[in-house]
Amino acid sequence: MHTSAPERTTTRPAFAIGPTPWAIVRLVGAAAILAAVVNQLVVTMGNALQAATPYASHVPTVAANFLSFFTIESNIWSAVMLVIVAIWSLRTAGSTEPEPRWIAILLACGSTYMIVTGIVYNTLLRGIELPQGSTVLWANEMMHVVGPLILLADVLLAPRRRCLGWGVVAVTAVFPIVWAVYTLVRANLVISPRTGEPGWYPYPFLDPANVGGYGGVAAYIAAIAVVIIVVGAGVVWVSRKRGS
């Protein structure tokens, strides 16, 4: 006797938020994230323009260093995706179709990176001055605490989410791997604006001198890779529970 396969059910949040209000939340969140990035960039570049030494005042290097922080890249990525998905949501407000697959995948990546940024910063880096010039306190909290919470809320509450396959977990790991390779290769090609010595690392745990050599660096990278995979799997799992 033939029996049909049971239909997959989706789990909805305890309270539903409409597509249009959530699109506004996304746009406001993206604006706040981008404002934080721009504010910190303006201060960092202003410090470079006022620096007395040639290595600290080399604007192209300072700008490239700023954009080489995983925090900055993940914040820009997630803000752009929030704008894209908000515009899509507003343009298709009368539909119940889930977000396009490419948007869902790139948004899942951005959400993963932002959540990991919040975890890593608040467990390893809070209270440590990073080599980016004077830290703008509100922007720092926006990029490392509020922004990650916005993306976490988007994963848990946003309407019209798409169910993603488990292969997306591997996709979320691609950019962090490329970033780690780029960072370690570039580090020895850059003069530190702060010290004038060869070698510039965006985070202390990537500097072999701080963690007992490249073995220590590898250990930190491996641990963070595990966190990225776990968080990425969590983001995909939620999409499979909530999405369609």
C-alpha positions in Angstrom: 0.0 0.0 0.0 1.4 3.4 -1.0 1.7 6.1 1.6 2.7 9.7 0.9 5.6 11.2 2.7 4.7 13.5 5.6 4.9 17.1 4.9 7.8 19.0 6.5 6.5 21.5 9.1 8.2 24.7 10.0 8.6 26.3 13.4 7.5 29.9 13.8 8.5 32.3 16.5 6.2 32.7 19.5 5.2 36.1 18.1 5.2 37.0 14.5 6.6 40.2 13.0 5.3 41.3 9.6 7.6 41.6 6.6 7.3 45.4 6.4 8.1 46.2 10.0 11.0 43.8 10.0 12.3 45.3 6.8 12.4 48.7 8.6 14.3 47.0 11.5 16.8 45.7 9.0 17.3 49.1 7.4 17.7 50.8 10.7 20.2 48.1 11.9 22.2 48.4 8.7 22.3 52.2 9.0 23.6 52.0 12.6 26.2 49.4 11.7 27.5 51.4 8.7 27.5 54.6 10.8 29.7 52.8 13.3 32.1 51.6 10.6 32.3 55.0 9.0 32.8 56.8 12.3 35.7 54.6 13.3 37.2 54.9 9.8 37.0 58.7 10.0 38.8 58.8 13.4 41.4 56.2 12.3 42.2 58.2 9.1 42.2 61.5 11.0 44.9 60.0 13.3 46.9 59.0 10.3 46.7 62.4 8.7 48.0 64.0 12.0 50.7 61.4 12.7 54.3 62.7 12.8 56.0 59.6 11.5 56.1 58.5 7.9 54.9 54.9 8.7 52.0 56.1 10.9 50.9 58.7 8.3 50.9 56.4 5.3 47.2 56.7 4.5 47.0 53.8 2.0 48.5 51.3 4.5 46.3 52.6 7.4 43.2 52.3 5.2 44.1 48.8 4.0 44.8 47.8 7.6 41.4 49.1 8.7 39.6 47.1 6.0 41.6 44.0 6.9 39.9 43.6 10.3 37.5 40.6 10.2 35.2 42.8 12.4 35.0 45.5 9.8 34.5 43.1 6.9 31.8 41.1 8.7 30.0 44.3 9.7 30.1 45.7 6.1 29.0 42.3 4.7 26.1 42.0 7.1 24.9 45.6 6.7 24.9 45.3 2.9 22.9 42.0 3.1 20.4 43.6 5.5 19.8 46.4 3.0 19.4 44.0 0.1 17.0 41.7 1.9 15.0 44.6 3.3 14.6 46.1 -0.2 13.6 42.7 -1.5 11.1 42.3 1.3 9.5 45.7 0.7 9.3 45.1 -3.0 7.5 41.8 -2.5 5.5 42.7 0.5 2.3 41.0 -0.9 4.0 37.6 -1.3 4.6 34.8 1.1 7.5 33.4 -0.9 10.8 32.9 1.1 13.8 35.0 0.3 15.8 34.1 -2.8 18.4 31.4 -2.2 21.4 33.6 -3.0 20.2 36.2 -0.5 19.5 33.5 2.1 23.0 32.0 1.7 24.9 35.4 1.8 22.7 36.5 4.7 23.5 33.3 6.6 27.2 33.9 6.1 26.9 37.5 7.3 24.9 36.4 10.3 27.5 33.7 11.1 30.4 36.1 10.9 28.7 38.7 13.0 27.7 36.3 15.7 31.3 34.9 15.8 32.7 38.4 15.9 30.6 39.1 19.0 31.7 35.8 20.6 35.4 36.2 19.9 35.6 39.9 20.8 33.8 39.5 24.1 35.7 36.4 25.1 39.2 37.1 23.8 39.6 40.8 23.0 37.5 43.0 25.2 39.7 45.4 27.1 42.6 44.9 24.6 43.5 48.0 22.5 43.5 47.0 18.9 45.9 48.5 16.3 43.3 50.7 14.6 43.9 54.1 16.1 41.7 55.6 18.8 38.7 53.4 19.5 35.3 55.1 19.2 33.5 53.6 22.1 29.9 53.6 20.8 31.1 52.4 17.4 33.1 49.6 19.0 30.0 48.4 21.0 27.8 48.7 17.9 30.2 46.5 15.8 30.9 44.0 18.5 27.8 43.7 20.6 24.7 45.4 19.2 25.4 44.4 15.5 25.8 40.7 16.3 22.6 40.8 18.4 20.7 42.4 15.5 21.9 39.6 13.2 21.1 36.9 15.8 17.6 38.4 16.1 17.3 38.3 12.3 18.1 34.6 12.3 15.5 33.9 15.0 12.7 36.3 14.1 12.8 37.5 10.5 9.8 36.4 8.4 9.9 34.6 5.1 13.2 32.8 5.8 14.3 30.1 3.4 15.2 26.6 4.5 18.9 26.0 3.7 20.7 22.8 3.0 23.5 21.6 5.3 26.1 22.3 2.6 25.7 26.0 3.4 27.7 25.3 6.6 30.8 24.7 4.4 30.1 27.8 2.4 30.2 29.9 5.6 33.7 28.6 6.3 35.2 29.7 2.9 35.6 33.4 3.6 37.2 33.0 7.1 39.7 30.6 5.6 40.6 33.1 2.8 40.8 35.9 5.3 43.1 34.0 7.6 45.5 33.1 4.7 45.4 36.7 3.5 46.1 38.0 6.9 49.1 35.8 7.6 50.6 36.3 4.2 50.1 40.1 4.3 51.3 40.5 7.9 55.0 40.3 7.0 54.7 42.6 4.0 53.4 45.5 6.0 55.2 48.1 8.3 53.2 48.5 11.5 51.9 52.1 11.6 52.2 52.0 15.4 55.8 50.8 15.8 57.5 51.2 12.4 58.6 47.6 12.6 57.9 45.0 9.9 54.7 42.9 10.6 51.2 44.0 11.3 48.4 41.7 12.7 44.8 42.9 13.2 44.4 40.7 16.4 47.0 39.8 19.0 46.3 36.0 18.8 47.4 36.0 15.1 50.9 37.4 16.0 53.3 34.5 16.6 55.3 36.7 19.0 52.2 36.8 21.3 51.2 33.2 21.3 54.4 31.1 21.3 55.0 30.9 17.6 53.0 29.7 14.6 51.8 26.6 16.6 49.9 29.0 18.9 48.5 30.9 16.0 47.3 27.6 14.4 45.7 26.6 17.6 43.7 29.9 17.9 42.7 29.6 14.2 41.5 26.0 14.7 39.5 27.0 17.7 37.9 29.9 15.9 37.2 27.7 12.9 35.3 25.3 15.2 33.3 28.2 16.5 32.5 29.4 12.9 31.3 25.9 12.0 29.2 25.5 15.1 27.6 28.9 14.7 27.1 28.3 10.9 25.5 25.0 11.7 23.2 26.7 14.2 22.2 29.3 11.7 21.4 26.6 9.1 19.5 24.6 11.7 17.3 27.5 12.6 16.6 28.1 8.9 15.5 24.5 8.5 13.2 24.8 11.5 11.7 28.2 10.5 12.2 28.4 6.7 10.2 27.1 3.8 
